Amino acid sequence: MAVYTVLIAGFDFVFSRNILDLRALTVEIEKWFGPWPWYIAVNMVILAMWYHLIHKVDSGLNAIHSRV
């Protein structure tokens, strides 16, 4: 994920884009997370929490499925 982010940051710089919101805020709620680069760090923490939640749910579903 870090390599992908670095590649996208390079793409953003070369082509003057803002993929992944690495250059400027595009979503209103991101303003609550603070200035750059803090809003990126908060986005990464939220991403990690979502991943953990999805992984937990998937593990639970696999455990239920394996018992049936």
DSSP file (Angstrom, degrees, kcal/mol; ACC not computed):
  #  RESIDUE AA STRUCTURE BP1 BP2  ACC     N-H-->O    O-->H-N    N-H-->O    O-->H-N    TCO  KAPPA ALPHA  PHI   PSI    X-CA   Y-CA   Z-CA
    1    1 A M     >        0   0    0      0, 0.0     4,-2.4     0, 0.0     5,-0.1   0.000 360.0 360.0 360.0 -38.4    0.0    0.0    0.0
    2    2 A A  H  >  +     0   0    0      2,-0.2     4,-2.3     1,-0.2     5,-0.2   0.904 360.0  49.9 -66.0 -40.2    2.9    2.4    0.8
    3    3 A V  H  > S+     0   0    0      2,-0.2     4,-2.5     1,-0.2    -1,-0.2   0.920 110.9  50.1 -63.3 -43.3    4.5    1.7   -2.6
    4    4 A Y  H  > S+     0   0    0      1,-0.2     4,-2.6     2,-0.2    -2,-0.2   0.915 109.8  50.8 -60.3 -43.6    1.2    2.3   -4.3
    5    5 A T  H  X S+     0   0    0     -4,-2.4     4,-2.4     1,-0.2    -1,-0.2   0.904 110.2  49.1 -62.6 -41.9    0.8    5.6   -2.4
    6    6 A V  H  X S+     0   0    0     -4,-2.3     4,-2.1     2,-0.2    -1,-0.2   0.911 111.2  50.1 -64.5 -41.6    4.3    6.7   -3.5
    7    7 A L  H  X S+     0   0    0     -4,-2.5     4,-2.3     1,-0.2    -2,-0.2   0.918 111.9  47.6 -61.8 -43.4    3.5    5.8   -7.1
    8    8 A I  H  X S+     0   0    0     -4,-2.6     4,-3.0     2,-0.2    11,-0.2   0.878 108.4  55.0 -66.4 -37.5    0.3    7.8   -7.0
    9    9 A A  H  X S+     0   0    0     -4,-2.4     4,-2.1     2,-0.2    -1,-0.2   0.910 109.6  47.3 -61.5 -41.1    2.1   10.8   -5.4
   10   10 A G  H  X S+     0   0    0     -4,-2.1     4,-2.7     2,-0.2    -2,-0.2   0.913 111.8  49.8 -63.8 -43.1    4.5   10.8   -8.3
   11   11 A F  H  X S+     0   0    0     -4,-2.3     4,-2.7     1,-0.2     6,-0.2   0.919 109.8  51.8 -60.2 -44.5    1.7   10.5  -10.8
   12   12 A D  H  X>S+     0   0    0     -4,-3.0     5,-1.5     1,-0.2     4,-0.8   0.912 112.3  46.0 -58.2 -43.9   -0.1   13.4   -9.0
   13   13 A F  H  <5S+     0   0    0     -4,-2.1     3,-0.3     3,-0.2    -2,-0.2   0.932 116.0  43.8 -66.6 -46.5    3.1   15.6   -9.2
   14   14 A V  H  <5S+     0   0    0     -4,-2.7    -2,-0.2     1,-0.2    -1,-0.2   0.915 126.0  30.7 -66.6 -44.4    3.8   14.8  -12.9
   15   15 A F  H  <5S-     0   0    0     -4,-2.7    -1,-0.2    -5,-0.2    -2,-0.2   0.309 105.0-119.6-102.1   8.5    0.3   15.1  -14.2
   16   16 A S  T  <5 +     0   0    0     -4,-0.8    -3,-0.2    -3,-0.3     2,-0.2   0.927  65.9 138.3  53.8  51.8   -0.9   17.8  -11.7
   17   17 A R      < -     0   0    0     -5,-1.5    -1,-0.2    -6,-0.2    -2,-0.0  -0.548  53.7-138.3-114.3-179.4   -3.7   15.6  -10.3
   18   18 A N    >   +     0   0    0     -2,-0.2     3,-1.5     5,-0.1     2,-0.2  -0.253  34.4 161.7-139.5  48.1   -5.0   14.9   -6.8
   19   19 A I  G >  S+     0   0    0      1,-0.3     3,-1.0   -11,-0.2    -7,-0.1  -0.497  75.3  13.8 -70.7 141.4   -5.6   11.2   -6.6
   20   20 A L  G 3  S-     0   0    0      1,-0.2    -1,-0.3    -2,-0.2   -11,-0.0   0.555 118.0 -91.8  67.6  11.3   -5.9    9.9   -3.0
   21   21 A D  G <  S+     0   0    0     -3,-1.5    -1,-0.2     1,-0.1    -2,-0.1   0.838  83.6 143.4  56.4  35.7   -6.2   13.5   -1.9
   22   22 A L  S <  S+     0   0    0     -3,-1.0    -1,-0.1     1,-0.1     3,-0.1   0.716  72.0  34.8 -78.2 -20.4   -2.5   13.7   -1.4
   23   23 A R  S    S-     0   0    0      1,-0.4     2,-0.3    -4,-0.1    -1,-0.1   0.781 128.2  -3.4-104.4 -33.7   -2.2   17.4   -2.6
   24   24 A A  S    S-     0   0    0     -6,-0.1    -1,-0.4    12,-0.0     2,-0.2  -0.988  77.2 -90.5-157.1 157.1   -5.4   19.0   -1.3
   25   25 A L        +     0   0    0     -2,-0.3     3,-0.1     1,-0.1    -4,-0.1  -0.481  36.8 168.4 -70.8 139.5   -8.6   18.2    0.5
   26   26 A T        +     0   0    0      1,-0.2     2,-0.5    -2,-0.2    -1,-0.1   0.528  60.4  66.2-124.0 -17.5  -11.6   17.2   -1.8
   27   27 A V  S >  S-     0   0    0      1,-0.1     3,-1.4    -6,-0.1     4,-0.5  -0.921  75.6-136.9-111.2 131.6  -14.1   15.9    0.8
   28   28 A E  G >  S+     0   0    0     -2,-0.5     3,-1.5     1,-0.3     4,-0.3   0.845 101.6  59.5 -55.1 -39.5  -15.6   18.2    3.3
   29   29 A I  G >  S+     0   0    0      1,-0.3     3,-1.5     2,-0.2     4,-0.4   0.775  91.1  70.4 -65.5 -24.7  -15.3   15.8    6.2
   30   30 A E  G X  S+     0   0    0     -3,-1.4     3,-1.3     1,-0.3     4,-0.3   0.759  84.0  70.3 -64.1 -22.5  -11.5   15.7    5.7
   31   31 A K  G X  S+     0   0    0     -3,-1.5     3,-0.9    -4,-0.5    -1,-0.3   0.794  90.8  60.7 -63.4 -26.4  -11.3   19.3    7.0
   32   32 A W  G <  S+     0   0    0     -3,-1.5    -1,-0.3    -4,-0.3    -2,-0.2   0.730  95.1  63.7 -70.0 -21.4  -12.2   17.9   10.4
   33   33 A F  G <  S-     0   0    0     -3,-1.3    -1,-0.2    -4,-0.4    -2,-0.2   0.532 110.2-114.0 -84.4  -6.9   -9.0   15.8   10.3
   34   34 A G    <   -     0   0    0     -3,-0.9    -1,-0.3    -4,-0.3     5,-0.2  -0.451  46.0 -37.5 104.2-178.1   -6.7   18.8   10.3
   35   35 A P  S >> S-     0   0    0      0, 0.0     4,-1.3     0, 0.0     3,-1.3  -0.182  85.7 -41.3 -76.8 171.7   -4.2   20.3    7.8
   36   36 A W  T 34 S+     0   0    0      1,-0.3   -14,-0.0     2,-0.2   -13,-0.0  -0.516 124.8  17.9 -65.6 138.9   -1.9   18.4    5.4
   37   37 A P  T >> S+     0   0    0      0, 0.0     4,-1.7     0, 0.0     3,-0.6  -0.951 118.0  65.0 -93.8   7.7   -0.3   15.9    6.2
   38   38 A W  H <> S+     0   0    0     -3,-1.3     4,-2.6     1,-0.3    -2,-0.2   0.877  97.7  56.2 -62.6 -37.7   -2.4   15.1    9.2
   39   39 A Y  H 3X S+     0   0    0     -4,-1.3     4,-2.1     1,-0.2    -1,-0.3   0.831 106.0  52.6 -65.8 -27.6   -5.6   14.4    7.3
   40   40 A I  H <> S+     0   0    0     -3,-0.6     4,-2.2    -5,-0.2    -1,-0.2   0.917 109.2  48.8 -69.7 -42.2   -3.7   11.8    5.3
   41   41 A A  H  X S+     0   0    0     -4,-1.7     4,-2.1     2,-0.2    -2,-0.2   0.908 111.7  49.1 -62.1 -42.4   -2.6   10.1    8.5
   42   42 A V  H  X S+     0   0    0     -4,-2.6     4,-2.5     1,-0.2    -1,-0.2   0.911 109.4  52.4 -64.4 -42.0   -6.1   10.2    9.8
   43   43 A N  H  X S+     0   0    0     -4,-2.1     4,-2.5     1,-0.2    -1,-0.2   0.900 108.9  50.6 -59.1 -40.4   -7.4    8.7    6.6
   44   44 A M  H  X S+     0   0    0     -4,-2.2     4,-2.3     2,-0.2    -1,-0.2   0.887 109.8  49.7 -66.2 -38.5   -4.8    5.9    6.9
   45   45 A V  H  X S+     0   0    0     -4,-2.1     4,-2.3     2,-0.2    -2,-0.2   0.924 111.7  48.4 -65.4 -43.5   -5.9    5.1   10.5
   46   46 A I  H  X S+     0   0    0     -4,-2.5     4,-2.6     1,-0.2    -2,-0.2   0.907 110.6  52.0 -62.1 -41.4   -9.6    5.0    9.3
   47   47 A L  H  X S+     0   0    0     -4,-2.5     4,-2.6     1,-0.2    -2,-0.2   0.920 109.2  49.4 -59.8 -44.9   -8.5    2.7    6.5
   48   48 A A  H  X S+     0   0    0     -4,-2.3     4,-2.5     2,-0.2    -1,-0.2   0.889 110.7  50.2 -63.4 -39.2   -6.7    0.4    8.9
   49   49 A M  H  X S+     0   0    0     -4,-2.3     4,-2.5     2,-0.2    -2,-0.2   0.924 111.3  48.3 -65.1 -43.6   -9.8    0.3   11.2
   50   50 A W  H  X S+     0   0    0     -4,-2.6     4,-2.8     2,-0.2     5,-0.2   0.921 111.7  50.3 -61.4 -43.7  -12.1   -0.6    8.2
   51   51 A Y  H  X S+     0   0    0     -4,-2.6     4,-2.8     1,-0.2    -2,-0.2   0.936 111.2  48.4 -59.7 -47.0   -9.7   -3.3    7.1
   52   52 A H  H  X S+     0   0    0     -4,-2.5     4,-2.5     2,-0.2    -1,-0.2   0.914 112.5  48.7 -60.4 -43.4   -9.6   -4.8   10.6
   53   53 A L  H  X S+     0   0    0     -4,-2.5     4,-2.4     2,-0.2    -2,-0.2   0.932 113.2  46.2 -63.1 -46.4  -13.4   -4.7   10.9
   54   54 A I  H  X S+     0   0    0     -4,-2.8     4,-2.6     1,-0.2    -2,-0.2   0.902 112.7  50.8 -63.6 -40.7  -13.9   -6.3    7.5
   55   55 A H  H  X S+     0   0    0     -4,-2.8     4,-2.6    -5,-0.2    -1,-0.2   0.907 110.5  49.5 -62.7 -41.8  -11.3   -9.0    8.3
   56   56 A K  H  X S+     0   0    0     -4,-2.5     4,-2.3     2,-0.2    -2,-0.2   0.920 112.4  46.7 -63.1 -44.7  -13.0   -9.7   11.6
   57   57 A V  H  X S+     0   0    0     -4,-2.4     4,-2.4     2,-0.2    -2,-0.2   0.926 113.3  49.2 -63.6 -44.6  -16.4  -10.1   10.0
   58   58 A D  H  X S+     0   0    0     -4,-2.6     4,-2.4     1,-0.2    -2,-0.2   0.901 110.4  50.5 -62.4 -41.7  -14.9  -12.3    7.2
   59   59 A S  H  X S+     0   0    0     -4,-2.6     4,-2.1     1,-0.2    -1,-0.2   0.902 111.0  49.8 -63.2 -40.2  -13.2  -14.5    9.8
   60   60 A G  H  X S+     0   0    0     -4,-2.3     4,-2.1     2,-0.2    -2,-0.2   0.903 110.8  48.9 -64.4 -41.2  -16.4  -14.9   11.7
   61   61 A L  H  X S+     0   0    0     -4,-2.4     4,-2.7     2,-0.2    -2,-0.2   0.883 110.4  50.9 -66.6 -38.1  -18.3  -15.8    8.5
   62   62 A N  H  X S+     0   0    0     -4,-2.4     4,-2.2     2,-0.2    -1,-0.2   0.883 109.2  51.5 -65.6 -37.6  -15.7  -18.4    7.6
   63   63 A A  H  X S+     0   0    0     -4,-2.1     4,-0.9     2,-0.2    -2,-0.2   0.904 113.1  44.7 -65.8 -40.9  -15.9  -19.9   11.1
   64   64 A I  H >X S+     0   0    0     -4,-2.1     4,-0.9     1,-0.2     3,-0.6   0.923 113.6  50.4 -67.0 -44.2  -19.7  -20.2   10.8
   65   65 A H  H 3< S+     0   0    0     -4,-2.7     3,-0.4     1,-0.2    -2,-0.2   0.862 106.8  54.1 -64.3 -36.3  -19.4  -21.5    7.2
   66   66 A S  H 3< S+     0   0    0     -4,-2.2    -1,-0.2     1,-0.2    -2,-0.2   0.749 105.7  54.1 -72.6 -22.3  -16.9  -24.2    8.2
   67   67 A R  H <<        0   0    0     -4,-0.9    -1,-0.2    -3,-0.6    -2,-0.2   0.718 360.0 360.0 -80.6 -21.7  -19.2  -25.5   11.0
   68   68 A V     <        0   0    0     -4,-0.9    -1,-0.2    -3,-0.4    -2,-0.2   0.464 360.0 360.0 -83.2 360.0  -22.1  -26.0    8.6
